[in-house]
């Protein structure tokens, strides 16, 4: 079963969108990346998904897991 994720992606018209993996529609549009990340983090924590933050060029800039990690680090 594919792991679900919440993405912060640049919008072609400007600003930033929050989208779910496999989804076409945006869960929210924001003027700043910071606002989009804050909202995406809330959604990701509520749905226990992985948060994936993209840069302006579309490449992945960071990740944060809010689900049950099957392989937690020791220590």
CHARMM internal coordinates of N, CA and C (Angstrom, degrees):
IC EDIT
DIST 1 N 1 CA 1.4420
DIST 1 CA 1 C 1.5357
ANGL 1 N 1 CA 1 C 107.90
DIST 1 C 2 N 1.3347
ANGL 1 CA 1 C 2 N 117.58
DIHE 1 N 1 CA 1 C 2 N 126.53
DIST 2 N 2 CA 1.4578
ANGL 1 C 2 N 2 CA 119.43
DIHE 1 CA 1 C 2 N 2 CA -179.28
DIST 2 CA 2 C 1.5234
ANGL 2 N 2 CA 2 C 111.74
DIHE 1 C 2 N 2 CA 2 C -66.28
DIST 2 C 3 N 1.3134
ANGL 2 CA 2 C 3 N 114.66
DIHE 2 N 2 CA 2 C 3 N 143.80
DIST 3 N 3 CA 1.4528
ANGL 2 C 3 N 3 CA 120.66
DIHE 2 CA 2 C 3 N 3 CA 179.38
DIST 3 CA 3 C 1.5278
ANGL 3 N 3 CA 3 C 109.52
DIHE 2 C 3 N 3 CA 3 C -75.88
DIST 3 C 4 N 1.3235
ANGL 3 CA 3 C 4 N 116.51
DIHE 3 N 3 CA 3 C 4 N 132.54
DIST 4 N 4 CA 1.4533
ANGL 3 C 4 N 4 CA 120.70
DIHE 3 CA 3 C 4 N 4 CA 179.47
DIST 4 CA 4 C 1.5209
ANGL 4 N 4 CA 4 C 109.21
DIHE 3 C 4 N 4 CA 4 C -79.76
DIST 4 C 5 N 1.3396
ANGL 4 CA 4 C 5 N 115.28
DIHE 4 N 4 CA 4 C 5 N 150.21
DIST 5 N 5 CA 1.4514
ANGL 4 C 5 N 5 CA 119.49
DIHE 4 CA 4 C 5 N 5 CA 179.99
DIST 5 CA 5 C 1.5250
ANGL 5 N 5 CA 5 C 110.86
DIHE 4 C 5 N 5 CA 5 C -148.42
DIST 5 C 6 N 1.3224
ANGL 5 CA 5 C 6 N 114.55
DIHE 5 N 5 CA 5 C 6 N 156.71
DIST 6 N 6 CA 1.4495
ANGL 5 C 6 N 6 CA 123.40
DIHE 5 CA 5 C 6 N 6 CA 177.10
DIST 6 CA 6 C 1.5197
ANGL 6 N 6 CA 6 C 106.95
DIHE 5 C 6 N 6 CA 6 C -113.08
DIST 6 C 7 N 1.3430
ANGL 6 CA 6 C 7 N 116.98
DIHE 6 N 6 CA 6 C 7 N 129.72
DIST 7 N 7 CA 1.4564
ANGL 6 C 7 N 7 CA 121.45
DIHE 6 CA 6 C 7 N 7 CA -174.02
DIST 7 CA 7 C 1.5275
ANGL 7 N 7 CA 7 C 111.78
DIHE 6 C 7 N 7 CA 7 C -116.99
DIST 7 C 8 N 1.3386
ANGL 7 CA 7 C 8 N 115.99
DIHE 7 N 7 CA 7 C 8 N 141.62
DIST 8 N 8 CA 1.4585
ANGL 7 C 8 N 8 CA 123.08
DIHE 7 CA 7 C 8 N 8 CA 168.61
DIST 8 CA 8 C 1.5252
ANGL 8 N 8 CA 8 C 104.83
DIHE 7 C 8 N 8 CA 8 C -104.95
DIST 8 C 9 N 1.3434
ANGL 8 CA 8 C 9 N 116.15
DIHE 8 N 8 CA 8 C 9 N 116.81
DIST 9 N 9 CA 1.4597
ANGL 8 C 9 N 9 CA 120.76
DIHE 8 CA 8 C 9 N 9 CA -175.35
DIST 9 CA 9 C 1.5302
ANGL 9 N 9 CA 9 C 110.62
DIHE 8 C 9 N 9 CA 9 C -129.28
DIST 9 C 10 N 1.3508
ANGL 9 CA 9 C 10 N 116.45
DIHE 9 N 9 CA 9 C 10 N 149.69
DIST 10 N 10 CA 1.4635
ANGL 9 C 10 N 10 CA 118.53
DIHE 9 CA 9 C 10 N 10 CA 176.50
DIST 10 CA 10 C 1.5205
ANGL 10 N 10 CA 10 C 110.46
DIHE 9 C 10 N 10 CA 10 C -69.80
DIST 10 C 11 N 1.3272
ANGL 10 CA 10 C 11 N 116.89
DIHE 10 N 10 CA 10 C 11 N 143.30
DIST 11 N 11 CA 1.4585
ANGL 10 C 11 N 11 CA 122.30
DIHE 10 CA 10 C 11 N 11 CA 177.78
DIST 11 CA 11 C 1.5205
ANGL 11 N 11 CA 11 C 107.92
DIHE 10 C 11 N 11 CA 11 C -94.86
DIST 11 C 12 N 1.3288
ANGL 11 CA 11 C 12 N 117.32
DIHE 11 N 11 CA 11 C 12 N 136.15
DIST 12 N 12 CA 1.4649
ANGL 11 C 12 N 12 CA 121.14
DIHE 11 CA 11 C 12 N 12 CA -177.64
DIST 12 CA 12 C 1.5296
ANGL 12 N 12 CA 12 C 112.57
DIHE 11 C 12 N 12 CA 12 C -61.90
DIST 12 C 13 N 1.3280
ANGL 12 CA 12 C 13 N 117.34
DIHE 12 N 12 CA 12 C 13 N -23.67
DIST 13 N 13 CA 1.4545
ANGL 12 C 13 N 13 CA 121.50
DIHE 12 CA 12 C 13 N 13 CA 179.26
DIST 13 CA 13 C 1.5234
ANGL 13 N 13 CA 13 C 113.04
DIHE 12 C 13 N 13 CA 13 C -92.65
DIST 13 C 14 N 1.3312
ANGL 13 CA 13 C 14 N 116.63
DIHE 13 N 13 CA 13 C 14 N 3.49
DIST 14 N 14 CA 1.4548
ANGL 13 C 14 N 14 CA 121.75
DIHE 13 CA 13 C 14 N 14 CA -177.78
DIST 14 CA 14 C 1.5119
ANGL 14 N 14 CA 14 C 110.70
DIHE 13 C 14 N 14 CA 14 C 109.14
DIST 14 C 15 N 1.3026
ANGL 14 CA 14 C 15 N 116.35
DIHE 14 N 14 CA 14 C 15 N 152.81
DIST 15 N 15 CA 1.4552
ANGL 14 C 15 N 15 CA 121.01
DIHE 14 CA 14 C 15 N 15 CA -179.43
DIST 15 CA 15 C 1.5159
ANGL 15 N 15 CA 15 C 111.45
DIHE 14 C 15 N 15 CA 15 C 82.80
DIST 15 C 16 N 1.3375
ANGL 15 CA 15 C 16 N 114.27
DIHE 15 N 15 CA 15 C 16 N -164.81
DIST 16 N 16 CA 1.4606
ANGL 15 C 16 N 16 CA 121.80
DIHE 15 CA 15 C 16 N 16 CA -174.51
DIST 16 CA 16 C 1.5150
ANGL 16 N 16 CA 16 C 110.57
DIHE 15 C 16 N 16 CA 16 C -135.14
DIST 16 C 17 N 1.3414
ANGL 16 CA 16 C 17 N 116.28
DIHE 16 N 16 CA 16 C 17 N 145.15
DIST 17 N 17 CA 1.4589
ANGL 16 C 17 N 17 CA 122.47
DIHE 16 CA 16 C 17 N 17 CA 179.21
DIST 17 CA 17 C 1.5276
ANGL 17 N 17 CA 17 C 110.10
DIHE 16 C 17 N 17 CA 17 C -117.36
DIST 17 C 18 N 1.3259
ANGL 17 CA 17 C 18 N 115.17
DIHE 17 N 17 CA 17 C 18 N 152.79
DIST 18 N 18 CA 1.4642
ANGL 17 C 18 N 18 CA 122.76
DIHE 17 CA 17 C 18 N 18 CA 172.41
DIST 18 CA 18 C 1.5220
ANGL 18 N 18 CA 18 C 105.92
DIHE 17 C 18 N 18 CA 18 C -109.85
DIST 18 C 19 N 1.3275
ANGL 18 CA 18 C 19 N 116.85
DIHE 18 N 18 CA 18 C 19 N 122.63
DIST 19 N 19 CA 1.4672
ANGL 18 C 19 N 19 CA 121.65
DIHE 18 CA 18 C 19 N 19 CA -178.47
DIST 19 CA 19 C 1.5181
ANGL 19 N 19 CA 19 C 110.36
DIHE 18 C 19 N 19 CA 19 C -131.79
DIST 19 C 20 N 1.3151
ANGL 19 CA 19 C 20 N 115.49
DIHE 19 N 19 CA 19 C 20 N 153.11
DIST 20 N 20 CA 1.4604
ANGL 19 C 20 N 20 CA 122.35
DIHE 19 CA 19 C 20 N 20 CA 175.08
DIST 20 CA 20 C 1.5176
ANGL 20 N 20 CA 20 C 108.38
DIHE 19 C 20 N 20 CA 20 C -93.30
DIST 20 C 21 N 1.3303
ANGL 20 CA 20 C 21 N 117.14
DIHE 20 N 20 CA 20 C 21 N 149.53
DIST 21 N 21 CA 1.4580
ANGL 20 C 21 N 21 CA 120.77
DIHE 20 CA 20 C 21 N 21 CA 178.68
DIST 21 CA 21 C 1.5257
ANGL 21 N 21 CA 21 C 109.83
DIHE 20 C 21 N 21 CA 21 C -57.75
DIST 21 C 22 N 1.3046
ANGL 21 CA 21 C 22 N 115.92
DIHE 21 N 21 CA 21 C 22 N 133.95
DIST 22 N 22 CA 1.4554
ANGL 21 C 22 N 22 CA 121.56
DIHE 21 CA 21 C 22 N 22 CA 179.21
DIST 22 CA 22 C 1.5139
ANGL 22 N 22 CA 22 C 114.18
DIHE 21 C 22 N 22 CA 22 C 79.60
DIST 22 C 23 N 1.3149
ANGL 22 CA 22 C 23 N 118.23
DIHE 22 N 22 CA 22 C 23 N -4.60
DIST 23 N 23 CA 1.4631
ANGL 22 C 23 N 23 CA 121.38
DIHE 22 CA 22 C 23 N 23 CA -178.09
DIST 23 CA 23 C 1.5144
ANGL 23 N 23 CA 23 C 112.39
DIHE 22 C 23 N 23 CA 23 C -93.23
DIST 23 C 24 N 1.3046
ANGL 23 CA 23 C 24 N 116.14
DIHE 23 N 23 CA 23 C 24 N 150.17
DIST 24 N 24 CA 1.4623
ANGL 23 C 24 N 24 CA 121.65
DIHE 23 CA 23 C 24 N 24 CA 178.22
DIST 24 CA 24 C 1.5272
ANGL 24 N 24 CA 24 C 111.66
DIHE 23 C 24 N 24 CA 24 C -94.38
DIST 24 C 25 N 1.3249
ANGL 24 CA 24 C 25 N 115.83
DIHE 24 N 24 CA 24 C 25 N -36.58
DIST 25 N 25 CA 1.4611
ANGL 24 C 25 N 25 CA 120.81
DIHE 24 CA 24 C 25 N 25 CA -175.59
DIST 25 CA 25 C 1.5237
ANGL 25 N 25 CA 25 C 111.42
DIHE 24 C 25 N 25 CA 25 C -86.91
DIST 25 C 26 N 1.3176
ANGL 25 CA 25 C 26 N 114.42
DIHE 25 N 25 CA 25 C 26 N 150.71
DIST 26 N 26 CA 1.4563
ANGL 25 C 26 N 26 CA 121.20
DIHE 25 CA 25 C 26 N 26 CA 178.37
DIST 26 CA 26 C 1.5286
ANGL 26 N 26 CA 26 C 110.13
DIHE 25 C 26 N 26 CA 26 C -81.79
DIST 26 C 27 N 1.3270
ANGL 26 CA 26 C 27 N 115.91
DIHE 26 N 26 CA 26 C 27 N 142.85
DIST 27 N 27 CA 1.4633
ANGL 26 C 27 N 27 CA 120.84
DIHE 26 CA 26 C 27 N 27 CA 174.37
DIST 27 CA 27 C 1.5159
ANGL 27 N 27 CA 27 C 110.85
DIHE 26 C 27 N 27 CA 27 C -85.93
DIST 27 C 28 N 1.3185
ANGL 27 CA 27 C 28 N 116.39
DIHE 27 N 27 CA 27 C 28 N -7.09
DIST 28 N 28 CA 1.4593
ANGL 27 C 28 N 28 CA 121.05
DIHE 27 CA 27 C 28 N 28 CA 179.11
DIST 28 CA 28 C 1.5133
ANGL 28 N 28 CA 28 C 110.83
DIHE 27 C 28 N 28 CA 28 C 172.52
DIST 28 C 29 N 1.3417
ANGL 28 CA 28 C 29 N 116.84
DIHE 28 N 28 CA 28 C 29 N 147.86
DIST 29 N 29 CA 1.4622
ANGL 28 C 29 N 29 CA 122.84
DIHE 28 CA 28 C 29 N 29 CA 177.45
DIST 29 CA 29 C 1.5199
ANGL 29 N 29 CA 29 C 108.36
DIHE 28 C 29 N 29 CA 29 C -119.86
DIST 29 C 30 N 1.3358
ANGL 29 CA 29 C 30 N 116.54
DIHE 29 N 29 CA 29 C 30 N 134.94
DIST 30 N 30 CA 1.4559
ANGL 29 C 30 N 30 CA 121.58
DIHE 29 CA 29 C 30 N 30 CA -175.54
DIST 30 CA 30 C 1.5211
ANGL 30 N 30 CA 30 C 110.17
DIHE 29 C 30 N 30 CA 30 C -134.68
DIST 30 C 31 N 1.3247
ANGL 30 CA 30 C 31 N 116.07
DIHE 30 N 30 CA 30 C 31 N 148.84
DIST 31 N 31 CA 1.4558
ANGL 30 C 31 N 31 CA 121.20
DIHE 30 CA 30 C 31 N 31 CA 178.86
DIST 31 CA 31 C 1.5204
ANGL 31 N 31 CA 31 C 112.20
DIHE 30 C 31 N 31 CA 31 C -73.03
DIST 31 C 32 N 1.3389
ANGL 31 CA 31 C 32 N 116.61
DIHE 31 N 31 CA 31 C 32 N -33.12
DIST 32 N 32 CA 1.4623
ANGL 31 C 32 N 32 CA 119.85
DIHE 31 CA 31 C 32 N 32 CA -178.20
DIST 32 CA 32 C 1.5247
ANGL 32 N 32 CA 32 C 111.06
DIHE 31 C 32 N 32 CA 32 C -116.61
DIST 32 C 33 N 1.3118
ANGL 32 CA 32 C 33 N 114.48
DIHE 32 N 32 CA 32 C 33 N 151.40
DIST 33 N 33 CA 1.4643
ANGL 32 C 33 N 33 CA 120.79
DIHE 32 CA 32 C 33 N 33 CA 178.08
DIST 33 CA 33 C 1.5237
ANGL 33 N 33 CA 33 C 109.98
DIHE 32 C 33 N 33 CA 33 C -64.78
DIST 33 C 34 N 1.3327
ANGL 33 CA 33 C 34 N 116.64
DIHE 33 N 33 CA 33 C 34 N -37.80
DIST 34 N 34 CA 1.4687
ANGL 33 C 34 N 34 CA 121.15
DIHE 33 CA 33 C 34 N 34 CA -179.37
DIST 34 CA 34 C 1.5259
ANGL 34 N 34 CA 34 C 111.04
DIHE 33 C 34 N 34 CA 34 C -59.96
DIST 34 C 35 N 1.3444
ANGL 34 CA 34 C 35 N 117.31
DIHE 34 N 34 CA 34 C 35 N -44.87
DIST 35 N 35 CA 1.4689
ANGL 34 C 35 N 35 CA 120.89
DIHE 34 CA 34 C 35 N 35 CA 178.94
DIST 35 CA 35 C 1.5252
ANGL 35 N 35 CA 35 C 111.04
DIHE 34 C 35 N 35 CA 35 C -64.22
DIST 35 C 36 N 1.3342
ANGL 35 CA 35 C 36 N 116.40
DIHE 35 N 35 CA 35 C 36 N -39.98
DIST 36 N 36 CA 1.4686
ANGL 35 C 36 N 36 CA 120.61
DIHE 35 CA 35 C 36 N 36 CA 179.24
DIST 36 CA 36 C 1.5233
ANGL 36 N 36 CA 36 C 110.78
DIHE 35 C 36 N 36 CA 36 C -64.85
DIST 36 C 37 N 1.3362
ANGL 36 CA 36 C 37 N 116.98
DIHE 36 N 36 CA 36 C 37 N -41.34
DIST 37 N 37 CA 1.4695
ANGL 36 C 37 N 37 CA 120.84
DIHE 36 CA 36 C 37 N 37 CA 179.39
DIST 37 CA 37 C 1.5214
ANGL 37 N 37 CA 37 C 110.40
DIHE 36 C 37 N 37 CA 37 C -64.72
DIST 37 C 38 N 1.3178
ANGL 37 CA 37 C 38 N 117.10
DIHE 37 N 37 CA 37 C 38 N -42.73
DIST 38 N 38 CA 1.4729
ANGL 37 C 38 N 38 CA 120.03
DIHE 37 CA 37 C 38 N 38 CA 179.80
DIST 38 CA 38 C 1.5228
ANGL 38 N 38 CA 38 C 111.14
DIHE 37 C 38 N 38 CA 38 C -60.00
DIST 38 C 39 N 1.3325
ANGL 38 CA 38 C 39 N 117.38
DIHE 38 N 38 CA 38 C 39 N -45.01
DIST 39 N 39 CA 1.4717
ANGL 38 C 39 N 39 CA 120.76
DIHE 38 CA 38 C 39 N 39 CA -179.89
DIST 39 CA 39 C 1.5324
ANGL 39 N 39 CA 39 C 110.50
DIHE 38 C 39 N 39 CA 39 C -68.89
DIST 39 C 40 N 1.3223
ANGL 39 CA 39 C 40 N 116.72
DIHE 39 N 39 CA 39 C 40 N -42.02
DIST 40 N 40 CA 1.4688
ANGL 39 C 40 N 40 CA 120.51
DIHE 39 CA 39 C 40 N 40 CA 179.97
DIST 40 CA 40 C 1.5223
ANGL 40 N 40 CA 40 C 110.69
DIHE 39 C 40 N 40 CA 40 C -62.96
DIST 40 C 41 N 1.3233
ANGL 40 CA 40 C 41 N 116.90
DIHE 40 N 40 CA 40 C 41 N -36.69
DIST 41 N 41 CA 1.4683
ANGL 40 C 41 N 41 CA 121.00
DIHE 40 CA 40 C 41 N 41 CA 179.02
DIST 41 CA 41 C 1.5351
ANGL 41 N 41 CA 41 C 109.73
DIHE 40 C 41 N 41 CA 41 C -63.93
DIST 41 C 42 N 1.3243
ANGL 41 CA 41 C 42 N 117.49
DIHE 41 N 41 CA 41 C 42 N -42.53
DIST 42 N 42 CA 1.4744
ANGL 41 C 42 N 42 CA 121.18
DIHE 41 CA 41 C 42 N 42 CA 177.09
DIST 42 CA 42 C 1.5214
ANGL 42 N 42 CA 42 C 110.58
DIHE 41 C 42 N 42 CA 42 C -59.50
DIST 42 C 43 N 1.3303
ANGL 42 CA 42 C 43 N 116.29
DIHE 42 N 42 CA 42 C 43 N -48.06
DIST 43 N 43 CA 1.4692
ANGL 42 C 43 N 43 CA 121.25
DIHE 42 CA 42 C 43 N 43 CA -179.80
DIST 43 CA 43 C 1.5274
ANGL 43 N 43 CA 43 C 110.01
DIHE 42 C 43 N 43 CA 43 C -62.03
DIST 43 C 44 N 1.3263
ANGL 43 CA 43 C 44 N 116.38
DIHE 43 N 43 CA 43 C 44 N -45.67
DIST 44 N 44 CA 1.4546
ANGL 43 C 44 N 44 CA 121.55
DIHE 43 CA 43 C 44 N 44 CA -178.17
DIST 44 CA 44 C 1.5261
ANGL 44 N 44 CA 44 C 111.82
DIHE 43 C 44 N 44 CA 44 C -61.90
DIST 44 C 45 N 1.3204
ANGL 44 CA 44 C 45 N 116.82
DIHE 44 N 44 CA 44 C 45 N -41.13
DIST 45 N 45 CA 1.4596
ANGL 44 C 45 N 45 CA 120.31
DIHE 44 CA 44 C 45 N 45 CA 178.80
DIST 45 CA 45 C 1.5236
ANGL 45 N 45 CA 45 C 110.97
DIHE 44 C 45 N 45 CA 45 C -67.48
DIST 45 C 46 N 1.3266
ANGL 45 CA 45 C 46 N 117.49
DIHE 45 N 45 CA 45 C 46 N -41.86
DIST 46 N 46 CA 1.4698
ANGL 45 C 46 N 46 CA 121.20
DIHE 45 CA 45 C 46 N 46 CA 179.78
DIST 46 CA 46 C 1.5212
ANGL 46 N 46 CA 46 C 112.04
DIHE 45 C 46 N 46 CA 46 C -65.28
DIST 46 C 47 N 1.3291
ANGL 46 CA 46 C 47 N 116.67
DIHE 46 N 46 CA 46 C 47 N -38.57
DIST 47 N 47 CA 1.4634
ANGL 46 C 47 N 47 CA 120.81
DIHE 46 CA 46 C 47 N 47 CA -176.74
DIST 47 CA 47 C 1.5292
ANGL 47 N 47 CA 47 C 112.44
DIHE 46 C 47 N 47 CA 47 C -95.65
DIST 47 C 48 N 1.3415
ANGL 47 CA 47 C 48 N 116.58
DIHE 47 N 47 CA 47 C 48 N -0.79
DIST 48 N 48 CA 1.4627
ANGL 47 C 48 N 48 CA 122.37
DIHE 47 CA 47 C 48 N 48 CA -179.03
DIST 48 CA 48 C 1.5253
ANGL 48 N 48 CA 48 C 111.19
DIHE 47 C 48 N 48 CA 48 C 53.22
DIST 48 C 49 N 1.3342
ANGL 48 CA 48 C 49 N 115.75
DIHE 48 N 48 CA 48 C 49 N 52.64
DIST 49 N 49 CA 1.4604
ANGL 48 C 49 N 49 CA 121.99
DIHE 48 CA 48 C 49 N 49 CA 177.87
DIST 49 CA 49 C 1.5164
ANGL 49 N 49 CA 49 C 109.74
DIHE 48 C 49 N 49 CA 49 C -114.10
DIST 49 C 50 N 1.3156
ANGL 49 CA 49 C 50 N 115.85
DIHE 49 N 49 CA 49 C 50 N 172.11
DIST 50 N 50 CA 1.4593
ANGL 49 C 50 N 50 CA 120.93
DIHE 49 CA 49 C 50 N 50 CA 175.34
DIST 50 CA 50 C 1.5282
ANGL 50 N 50 CA 50 C 108.48
DIHE 49 C 50 N 50 CA 50 C -85.51
DIST 50 C 51 N 1.3208
ANGL 50 CA 50 C 51 N 116.78
DIHE 50 N 50 CA 50 C 51 N 136.30
DIST 51 N 51 CA 1.4595
ANGL 50 C 51 N 51 CA 122.59
DIHE 50 CA 50 C 51 N 51 CA 176.96
DIST 51 CA 51 C 1.5196
ANGL 51 N 51 CA 51 C 107.88
DIHE 50 C 51 N 51 CA 51 C -94.39
DIST 51 C 52 N 1.3493
ANGL 51 CA 51 C 52 N 116.34
DIHE 51 N 51 CA 51 C 52 N 125.01
DIST 52 N 52 CA 1.4572
ANGL 51 C 52 N 52 CA 121.96
DIHE 51 CA 51 C 52 N 52 CA 179.33
DIST 52 CA 52 C 1.5258
ANGL 52 N 52 CA 52 C 107.54
DIHE 51 C 52 N 52 CA 52 C -119.83
DIST 52 C 53 N 1.3364
ANGL 52 CA 52 C 53 N 115.60
DIHE 52 N 52 CA 52 C 53 N 121.10
DIST 53 N 53 CA 1.4600
ANGL 52 C 53 N 53 CA 121.07
DIHE 52 CA 52 C 53 N 53 CA -177.34
DIST 53 CA 53 C 1.5263
ANGL 53 N 53 CA 53 C 108.76
DIHE 52 C 53 N 53 CA 53 C -108.23
DIST 53 C 54 N 1.3337
ANGL 53 CA 53 C 54 N 115.74
DIHE 53 N 53 CA 53 C 54 N 122.42
DIST 54 N 54 CA 1.4598
ANGL 53 C 54 N 54 CA 121.78
DIHE 53 CA 53 C 54 N 54 CA -178.86
DIST 54 CA 54 C 1.5242
ANGL 54 N 54 CA 54 C 110.33
DIHE 53 C 54 N 54 CA 54 C -98.21
DIST 54 C 55 N 1.3378
ANGL 54 CA 54 C 55 N 115.62
DIHE 54 N 54 CA 54 C 55 N 153.09
DIST 55 N 55 CA 1.4596
ANGL 54 C 55 N 55 CA 121.95
DIHE 54 CA 54 C 55 N 55 CA 174.13
DIST 55 CA 55 C 1.5277
ANGL 55 N 55 CA 55 C 109.22
DIHE 54 C 55 N 55 CA 55 C -86.45
DIST 55 C 56 N 1.3282
ANGL 55 CA 55 C 56 N 117.09
DIHE 55 N 55 CA 55 C 56 N 176.43
DIST 56 N 56 CA 1.4725
ANGL 55 C 56 N 56 CA 122.16
DIHE 55 CA 55 C 56 N 56 CA 179.21
DIST 56 CA 56 C 1.5196
ANGL 56 N 56 CA 56 C 111.95
DIHE 55 C 56 N 56 CA 56 C -57.21
DIST 56 C 57 N 1.3434
ANGL 56 CA 56 C 57 N 116.96
DIHE 56 N 56 CA 56 C 57 N -32.84
DIST 57 N 57 CA 1.4684
ANGL 56 C 57 N 57 CA 120.67
DIHE 56 CA 56 C 57 N 57 CA -178.83
DIST 57 CA 57 C 1.5275
ANGL 57 N 57 CA 57 C 112.53
DIHE 56 C 57 N 57 CA 57 C -81.42
DIST 57 C 58 N 1.3446
ANGL 57 CA 57 C 58 N 117.15
DIHE 57 N 57 CA 57 C 58 N -0.04
DIST 58 N 58 CA 1.4587
ANGL 57 C 58 N 58 CA 121.63
DIHE 57 CA 57 C 58 N 58 CA 178.24
DIST 58 CA 58 C 1.5157
ANGL 58 N 58 CA 58 C 114.35
DIHE 57 C 58 N 58 CA 58 C 91.99
DIST 58 C 59 N 1.3388
ANGL 58 CA 58 C 59 N 117.54
DIHE 58 N 58 CA 58 C 59 N -12.74
DIST 59 N 59 CA 1.4606
ANGL 58 C 59 N 59 CA 120.67
DIHE 58 CA 58 C 59 N 59 CA 179.31
DIST 59 CA 59 C 1.5245
ANGL 59 N 59 CA 59 C 109.82
DIHE 58 C 59 N 59 CA 59 C -74.01
DIST 59 C 60 N 1.3149
ANGL 59 CA 59 C 60 N 116.22
DIHE 59 N 59 CA 59 C 60 N 153.26
DIST 60 N 60 CA 1.4647
ANGL 59 C 60 N 60 CA 121.41
DIHE 59 CA 59 C 60 N 60 CA -178.92
DIST 60 CA 60 C 1.5271
ANGL 60 N 60 CA 60 C 109.28
DIHE 59 C 60 N 60 CA 60 C -71.14
DIST 60 C 61 N 1.3281
ANGL 60 CA 60 C 61 N 115.17
DIHE 60 N 60 CA 60 C 61 N 125.79
DIST 61 N 61 CA 1.4547
ANGL 60 C 61 N 61 CA 121.23
DIHE 60 CA 60 C 61 N 61 CA -179.49
DIST 61 CA 61 C 1.5162
ANGL 61 N 61 CA 61 C 112.61
DIHE 60 C 61 N 61 CA 61 C -102.78
DIST 61 C 62 N 1.3341
ANGL 61 CA 61 C 62 N 117.15
DIHE 61 N 61 CA 61 C 62 N -19.71
DIST 62 N 62 CA 1.4471
ANGL 61 C 62 N 62 CA 120.52
DIHE 61 CA 61 C 62 N 62 CA 179.91
DIST 62 CA 62 C 1.5108
ANGL 62 N 62 CA 62 C 112.27
DIHE 61 C 62 N 62 CA 62 C -175.83
DIST 62 C 63 N 1.3292
ANGL 62 CA 62 C 63 N 115.20
DIHE 62 N 62 CA 62 C 63 N 160.67
DIST 63 N 63 CA 1.4651
ANGL 62 C 63 N 63 CA 121.67
DIHE 62 CA 62 C 63 N 63 CA 179.21
DIST 63 CA 63 C 1.5223
ANGL 63 N 63 CA 63 C 108.98
DIHE 62 C 63 N 63 CA 63 C -138.82
DIST 63 C 64 N 1.3256
ANGL 63 CA 63 C 64 N 114.80
DIHE 63 N 63 CA 63 C 64 N 154.49
DIST 64 N 64 CA 1.4576
ANGL 63 C 64 N 64 CA 121.08
DIHE 63 CA 63 C 64 N 64 CA 176.48
DIST 64 CA 64 C 1.5229
ANGL 64 N 64 CA 64 C 107.00
DIHE 63 C 64 N 64 CA 64 C -150.92
DIST 64 C 65 N 1.3261
ANGL 64 CA 64 C 65 N 116.73
DIHE 64 N 64 CA 64 C 65 N 123.81
DIST 65 N 65 CA 1.4543
ANGL 64 C 65 N 65 CA 120.66
DIHE 64 CA 64 C 65 N 65 CA -176.57
DIST 65 CA 65 C 1.5200
ANGL 65 N 65 CA 65 C 110.49
DIHE 64 C 65 N 65 CA 65 C -93.43
DIST 65 C 66 N 1.3363
ANGL 65 CA 65 C 66 N 116.12
DIHE 65 N 65 CA 65 C 66 N 130.99
DIST 66 N 66 CA 1.4598
ANGL 65 C 66 N 66 CA 121.92
DIHE 65 CA 65 C 66 N 66 CA 176.69
DIST 66 CA 66 C 1.5298
ANGL 66 N 66 CA 66 C 110.89
DIHE 65 C 66 N 66 CA 66 C -120.76
DIST 66 C 67 N 1.3267
ANGL 66 CA 66 C 67 N 115.29
DIHE 66 N 66 CA 66 C 67 N 22.05
DIST 67 N 67 CA 1.4670
ANGL 66 C 67 N 67 CA 119.07
DIHE 66 CA 66 C 67 N 67 CA 179.49
DIST 67 CA 67 C 1.5263
ANGL 67 N 67 CA 67 C 108.38
DIHE 66 C 67 N 67 CA 67 C -114.57
DIST 67 C 68 N 1.3018
ANGL 67 CA 67 C 68 N 115.36
DIHE 67 N 67 CA 67 C 68 N 179.28
DIST 68 N 68 CA 1.4564
ANGL 67 C 68 N 68 CA 120.27
DIHE 67 CA 67 C 68 N 68 CA 177.20
DIST 68 CA 68 C 1.5189
ANGL 68 N 68 CA 68 C 108.69
DIHE 67 C 68 N 68 CA 68 C -75.58
DIST 68 C 69 N 1.3135
ANGL 68 CA 68 C 69 N 116.21
DIHE 68 N 68 CA 68 C 69 N 109.24
DIST 69 N 69 CA 1.4523
ANGL 68 C 69 N 69 CA 121.88
DIHE 68 CA 68 C 69 N 69 CA -178.59
DIST 69 CA 69 C 1.5240
ANGL 69 N 69 CA 69 C 108.79
DIHE 68 C 69 N 69 CA 69 C -75.11
DIST 69 C 70 N 1.3527
ANGL 69 CA 69 C 70 N 118.03
DIHE 69 N 69 CA 69 C 70 N 122.57
DIST 70 N 70 CA 1.4691
ANGL 69 C 70 N 70 CA 119.66
DIHE 69 CA 69 C 70 N 70 CA -178.21
DIST 70 CA 70 C 1.5247
ANGL 70 N 70 CA 70 C 112.45
DIHE 69 C 70 N 70 CA 70 C -70.51
DIST 70 C 71 N 1.3321
ANGL 70 CA 70 C 71 N 118.48
DIHE 70 N 70 CA 70 C 71 N -18.28
DIST 71 N 71 CA 1.4542
ANGL 70 C 71 N 71 CA 122.33
DIHE 70 CA 70 C 71 N 71 CA -178.49
DIST 71 CA 71 C 1.5249
ANGL 71 N 71 CA 71 C 110.09
DIHE 70 C 71 N 71 CA 71 C -129.86
DIST 71 C 72 N 1.3274
ANGL 71 CA 71 C 72 N 117.95
DIHE 71 N 71 CA 71 C 72 N 70.94
DIST 72 N 72 CA 1.4684
ANGL 71 C 72 N 72 CA 118.98
DIHE 71 CA 71 C 72 N 72 CA -178.93
DIST 72 CA 72 C 1.5240
ANGL 72 N 72 CA 72 C 110.71
DIHE 71 C 72 N 72 CA 72 C -67.71
DIST 72 C 73 N 1.3178
ANGL 72 CA 72 C 73 N 117.05
DIHE 72 N 72 CA 72 C 73 N 146.88
DIST 73 N 73 CA 1.4695
ANGL 72 C 73 N 73 CA 119.10
DIHE 72 CA 72 C 73 N 73 CA 178.51
DIST 73 CA 73 C 1.5277
ANGL 73 N 73 CA 73 C 111.55
DIHE 72 C 73 N 73 CA 73 C -66.64
DIST 73 C 74 N 1.3222
ANGL 73 CA 73 C 74 N 116.12
DIHE 73 N 73 CA 73 C 74 N 148.30
DIST 74 N 74 CA 1.4576
ANGL 73 C 74 N 74 CA 120.89
DIHE 73 CA 73 C 74 N 74 CA 178.34
DIST 74 CA 74 C 1.5181
ANGL 74 N 74 CA 74 C 109.69
DIHE 73 C 74 N 74 CA 74 C -85.54
DIST 74 C 75 N 1.3276
ANGL 74 CA 74 C 75 N 115.39
DIHE 74 N 74 CA 74 C 75 N 148.16
DIST 75 N 75 CA 1.4491
ANGL 74 C 75 N 75 CA 119.29
DIHE 74 CA 74 C 75 N 75 CA 172.94
DIST 75 CA 75 C 1.4395
ANGL 75 N 75 CA 75 C 112.43
DIHE 74 C 75 N 75 CA 75 C 111.53
END
COOR INIT
IC SEED 1 N 1 CA 1 C
IC BUILD
